[in-house]
Amino acid sequence: MIEVALLADLVADLPSAVRLQRLVGVLRERFLCGAVAILRLEENCLRPVAVDGLVLEALGRRFVVAQHPRLAAILSRRDPTRFEPGSELPDPYDGLLDSQVGEPLPVHDCMGVSLYIEGVQWGVLTMDALKAGTFDDDAIYSLKHYALVVEAAIRVTRLEQELLSLRLSREAHPSDTTSVVEAEEEIIGQSQALQGLLHELSVVADSELPVLLLGETGVGKELFARRVHILSRRAAQPMVHVNCAALPESLAESELFGHVKGAFSGAANDRPGRFEAADGGTLFLDEVGELPLAVQAKLLRALQNGEIQRLGSDRPRRVNVRIIAATNRNLHDSVRDGDFRADLYHRLSVYPVPIPPLRERGNDVLLLAGRFLELNRARLGMRSLRLSPAAETALCRYSWPGNVRELEHVISRAALKAVSRGAARTEIISLGAELLDLEEGGASPAVGTAPLPDKIAAVESQEVLPLREAVERSQRGAIQQALAACQGNWAAAARLLNVDASNLHKLAQRLGVK
């Protein structure tokens, strides 16, 4: 039956992430192990693309191969690699198994195999079993064959991406496929809000329309601008970034349009501006709302006519540039107040794209936290660094006024605090909620989280929800409360809630808690 399920998923019309996630779930059941992971090799790092049995934040981590000898050993061989239960090599998943949250892995079985696509090393498949002796010679033999199924699933995913590119009927550069993959891998998150945004950007990228990215400080507007460029027909040409807020008014015109020798004091040579540097490619105007009004008028001319004029020159120059602009301001208000030209606003906002703040991206905060945890673990030379269940709850409830940038700083600061307070770098370090130092005033239930059940009725002003949604919120809150009370131990939480442990895991997955 397991083999039938695997083959059915290969031919089914499934999103690639869903196909691989179901695959690791089936493999975990087949090999009776505690955790299964598929990781993709990207330069010197392995990135988890599907996991089962590991905490959610693991999907946001990047494992530097040189820092993880077990992963390096698996990559060094074509055949499966098994580690004896008494192996002294550190395990990359220490403290990350959802059944052993924050605890060092006991003596256990571990094996893995390299994955190859069209003769090129693609990544690895790893398995961990908490019971020593689980992986015998038959398991090693079976792993070699099941690795072929995983490779087939990856090939199907790659073919689907290539078909999508063909449907877009783009004038593709030979490296476009790689660029598309890299653009998708650079942005971390699985929330519906993020996936909807990424789909919208992939559609508008193929046009030549100006794009206006709207979002709060710290949401990553430059990252999304780069994605639009990489997915566009101009991907092989440069993308030039201009921070409009950092341009002094006296130099803004020269920086954008260039100048000729003698145009002003200190102009010893002719110098092209950013528009000419981006000719044929993309010009990203970050914080465009900060541009001086005098420069806005010249920018409008460049957008309307495709012509610029270097400072001090009478000769216009033709440029072929696509504009992506970004701002955290409300440009409607700026136009009303006379700080921004209405005609330029309408020219830039042909296709406005709002970027959701972190508080609207649900459990993406945990995936991003996993990425920053792994960066700080490597930077500080720690064995393992993770979040306590209480810290995960605190991250999900905080409103994140500074968005992703604030999250990065919070994790870095908490890791340093843990070390400064005596945490041993050779042990598994769990960051508690108190180390995050999140201000109470910034806490608010984020998307994907809910108030605890006993508080739902107490909020008289709360909107009336459909019954199913209200029940799911209550269930989600009860599970989070039980996990916090049991220090993240799922079995103990199941006993506290008086439900079967396997049913709790399934419910938690359906509700997005796990």
N, C-alpha and C positions, 0 to 999 in steps of 0.2 A: 504493500500500500504506500509506503514511503517513496519507493522508486516511482510509482505512478504519479504521486503528488508532485515530485520534482519535474518529471517530464511534462505534466500538464501546465505547470507554471512557465516552462520554457516557451510554449507555443501560445500561451494566453496573452491577451492584450492588456498588459500591466505597466504602470510606470516603473522605470528602472529601479527606483529606490524600494518600491513595494516588492518587486520580484526578488531582489537580493535579500531583503529583510525576511521574507517568507522562506527563502532558501536556508538561511542560517537557523531559523526556527526548526525546520525539518531536520537539519543535520544535528542539532542539539538533541533532538528526540532520538534520532537513529543511533548516535554514539553514547547516549546516556551520560552526557557531560554537563558541567556547570556553566560553561560559557563557550560561545563560538563567535569568531570575528573574521570578517573579510577586510583586509587593509590594502590600500592602493599605494604603490611606490611612486613618490614624486620627488625627484632629485635624491636628496639624502634623507628623506622622511617617509614614514608610512602613515597614511591617513585612513582611519576607520570609515568605511562606507556602509557597513551593516554589522550590527552586533546583537547578540541575544545572550542574556545572563550578566551583562555589564551595566553599570549605572548609565543614565542618559548622558551625563557630561562627557563620557568616553568618546562620543561621536565628534566632539569638538576638539579633541586632542590631536597632536601631531607627534609621532614617536620618531625621534632622530635615531637612525639605525646604529650609529656609532656609540650611542649611549645605552643601547639595549642588546646585550650579547645574545640573548635567545633569539630575537628577531633577526639579528645578523647571521646567526648560525643557520636559520631556516632559509634565508635568502641565498646562502652560499652553496646550497645543494639543490639539485633538480628533484631528487627523491624525497619522500617524507622524512622528517627529523623527529625523533622521540627523545625527550629528556627524562632521565630516571627520576623517581620520586625524591631521591636525596640530592638532586643537583643543586650546587651552590650558586649557580648563575641566577641573578636577580630576575624576578618575573615582572614584565611591564605592567601587568594588571593587578599588582599588589594594592589592596585597598579599594579596588574598583568592581569586584564581583558584587552583584546586588544581593546575594545571600550572605556575604561576608563584608558588609559595608564598613570601610575604615579599619579593617583588621588585616594583618599579614596573612598571606595564603599559607595554609598548613602544608605539610608534606602532601604533594599531589602529583597527578599525572599531567603531562603537557606534551602536545605534539603539534606539528604544523608542516605545511608544504608550500613551496613556491608555486605561483600561478604564472603561466605564460600565455600570451596572446600573439598569434602569428610569429612565434619564435622569439618574441621580445618579452623580457621579464616584466610582468604587470604588477605583482604584489604578492601577498601571502594569505593563506587560510590557516587560522590557529584554533586550537581546541584545548580547553582545560577541564580536568575532572578532579573533584575534591577527594574522590576515593582512589587511593593508590592501587595500581593494578588494573585500572579500567581499560587502559589502552594496551592490549596484547598484540601479538604478531598479526592476528586476523584484522584488528582495527587498523594497523598500519597499512596492510594490504588494501583494505576497503577505502582508506583515506585517499590512496593514490588514484583510485577509480572515481571517487566522488569529486576529486579535484577537477577531473575532466568535465563534470556536470557544471561546476562553478565557472570554469573557463567558457563553457558553451553559453551560460547565462550572460556573461560579460560580453561575449561576441554579439549576442542578440541585442543587447543594450547599445552596443556601438553601431550596429546596423540601423537601429531605430534612429539614432542621432544623425547618421548620414542621410537617411531618407528625409528627415525633417529639414536638413540643410538643402536638399534637392528641391523640396516643396517650396522653399523660400525663393528659389530661382535666383540665387545671388551670383554675382560675378566673383566666384570664390578664388582666393589666393591659395596655393598648395598648403599653406600652414594654417588655413582658417579653421579646420577641424580641431587642431590642437589648441588654437586660441579659444575656441568655444568652450572646450573642456576646462581649460585653465580659468576662464572667466567664471564658470559655474562653481569650480572648486574653491575659489578665493573667498566667496561669500558664504558664511556659515549660518545655517538655520533651516528648519523644516516647517515652520508655521505657515498656516494658510495665507496670512497677510504677506509674508515674504515671498512665497511661491507665486502668488498672484502678481506681485510687483515684478518679479523676475520674468514672468511670462509677458507682461506688458512691455517691459524694456526690450525683450527679444523681438517683439513685433515692430516697435517704433525704431529700433536700431537699423532695420533694413531700409528705412526711408531716409530722405535727406532733410527732414524737417528739423528746425531748431527745437531743442528740448530744454524745459525749465524744471529743474529738480527743486522741490520744495520740502523742507524738513527742518526739524530742530537741530540745534548744535549737537554734534557728536553722533549723528545717525549714520555717518559714513557716506556723505554725498559724493565725495571724490571716488570712492570705490564703485558706486553705481554709475558714475559718469564714465569711468574706465571700462566698465562692462558694456555700455552702449557703444563705445568706440571699438572695442574688440569684436563685437558682434556685427559691426557695420561693414560696408564695402570699403571703408577707408582703413581697415585694420592694419594693412601693411605700411601705412603712412604714419607720421608722428602725431601724437596727441600732446599738445602744449598746455600746461597748467599755468593760469594767472590768478594769483590771490589778490583780488581787487581791493580788499581791505588793507593790504600792506603797501599799496602803491601811494607814495606821496603825491598830492595833487600837482605839484610842479613837475613831476617826472612821469605821470601816468600816460600822457599822450606819447611821449618818446618811447616808453616801454611797449605800448601796444602797437604803434604805427612806425617806429623807428625815427631816425633823424639823419640829416646830412652834416658833413663837416662844417663847422662854424655856425650851426643853427643856434647855439647858445654857448655861454662860457663853459669851457671844458669839453666841448664836442670836437675832439681832435680828429675824428675819422667818421666816415659814413658808417651807420649801424642799422641793420634791419631790426624791425620790431617783432613782437610775438605773432602778429598776423602772418607775416612772411615766413616765419619759422614753421608755422602750422599749415602752410600752403599745400593743398592736396589732402590734408588730414583734418584733425579736429582741434578746435580751440575751446578749452574749458575755462569759463569765467566764473571762478568761485567767489562767493559773496558779492555778486554783481550789484546788489542794492547799495553798496558802499561807493560806487563810482561817482566822481564829481559831475555835476550837470554839464559842464563845458565838454567833458570827455564823452558824455552820453550822446551828445549831438553828433560827434564824429563817428562814434560807434554805430549809430543809426545809419549814417551814410554808407558805411562799409557793409552793413547787412542788406541795405536796399539795393545798392549798385554793384557790390562785389569789388569795390575800389577803395584803396587807402592812399594816403598821401603822407610821405615822411615829413616830419617837422623840419621846416626850412626849405622845403622843395615845392615847386609848382607842378611837378609832373605826377599825375595819378598812376597807380600801379594796380593791375588786376590781381586778385587773389581768389582762390577757390577753397573756402574754409567752411566746415560745418561747425555751428555754434552749439555748445552745451553750456547752459548757465545754471547756477545754483545759488540759493539764498535761504537764510533762516528768517528773513523779514517777511512781513505781509506787504507785498508790493502794491496792493490795492490802496492800503493806507498811505504808503509813501507817495503814490501818484496824487492822492487827494490832498496831501500836505504840501505838495509841490517839490518834494525831494527826489522824485523820479519821473522821467518823461513818460507820458501816457503812450505816445507813438512807439517808443522803444519797448515799453512793457508789452504792448500787443505784438510787436515783432518777435520778441524773445519767447513769449508764452504761447506759441503756436500749439505746442503739446506740453502742457504742464503735467508733472508726475509727482504726486505727494509720496514721500517716503515715510512709512509708519515708524513712530517712535518705538523704542525697545519695550515699553510697558504694554504695547499692543501686539507683541510678538510671542506671547505665551512662554512656552518652555524653551524658546530659543536662547533665553538668558542663561540656561544651564549649559547648553552646547557651547556658547561663547565663553562661559566661565571655564569650561573644560579646556578650551584652547589656551586661555590665559594661565590656567593652573599649570599646564604642561610647560609653557614658556618659562614661568617662574621656577618650576622644579629644576629645569635644566640650568637656568641662570644662577640659582643659588646652590646647586650641587646637592639636591635632596634625593633621597631614595624614592619617595612617593609623596605627593601632595594632593589632597582632595578636600571636599567640603563635607562638613557634618550635615545630617538631615535637617537640623535646625537652621544651619546656614543656607541650605538650599531653599527652605521655606522663606527665609528672610529675603533672599534674592528675588524670589518670585512675587513677593508682596510689595516690594519697594517700587516706587513710581519712576525712578531713573530720569530725573530732569536733565542729566548730562549724557544720557543714553549709553552707547557702546563705549565711548571714551571714558566715561565715568566708571563703568564696570571694570574696564582694564585697570584703572588706577586703584579701585577698591581691592581687587584681587592681589595686585602687586604690593599694596600697603599691608594687607593682612598677612601675606607670606613673610614679609620682613618683620612684622610684629611677632609672629610665631617664633622666628629664629632668635630675635632679640630677647625673648622671654625664656629662652633656654631649651626650646625644642631641639631634639637631636636630629641632625640631618640624615643619620643612618636608619631612622625609624619612619614609619608611616605617619605623616603629620596631617591631622584633620583640622581644618580651619573652622572654629566655632563662630556662631552668629555674633558674639561679642567682639571678635577680631575685625569684623567687617566695618564696624563703626558707622552704620547707616543711621542717619538722623530720623527720629520718629516722625517728624513732620513730613518726610518724603514718602512715608509708607502708604500704600494704597493697593487694594487687590488688583493684580494685573490680569490680562486675558489668560484664561487657562487655569486660574486659581479662583478660590471662592472663600467667603467668610465661613467660619466654623458654624456647624449646624445650629448651635444654641444662640448664635448671634443673628441668624437670618431674620427671624421674626421680630427681633428687637429694633431693627432699622425701619421705622415707620414710613420713611420717605422713599424706601426702595421700590423700584418699579415692579409691577406684577409680571412675572415671567410665565411662559407656557409650562405646564406641569412637568413635562419630561425634562426641560432644561433646569427647572428648579430642583428636581430630584437628583439630576446628575451633579449639580453644584453641591448639593448636600452630601452626596456620596463622596465626591472628590475631597471636600473639606474633612469628612470623617476619616478618610484614609490618611490624609496628610497629618491630621491630629494624632492618629494612632502611631504613625511612623515616628513622629517627633517624640512621642511618649516612650517609644521602644528603641530610641537611638538608631532608627533605620533598619531594625531587624524585622524582616517581612514575616517570618514565621511567628514571632511574638505578637506582631501587629494583627495577624490573622486570628490568633487566640483571643486577643483583646476585643476584636470586633465580632468574635464568635462566628467566623466563616471559615470555609475550607481554604487552605493556603493556595492551592492551584486556582481556585475560583477568584481569589483576591488578586492574584497576578493578572489573570485575564481581564478582570474588571478595571484594574489600574491601567492596563495597556489601552483599553477602549476609551477610558476617560482622559488619557494623556498624562496621567500622573507618573507612569513608568515609561 
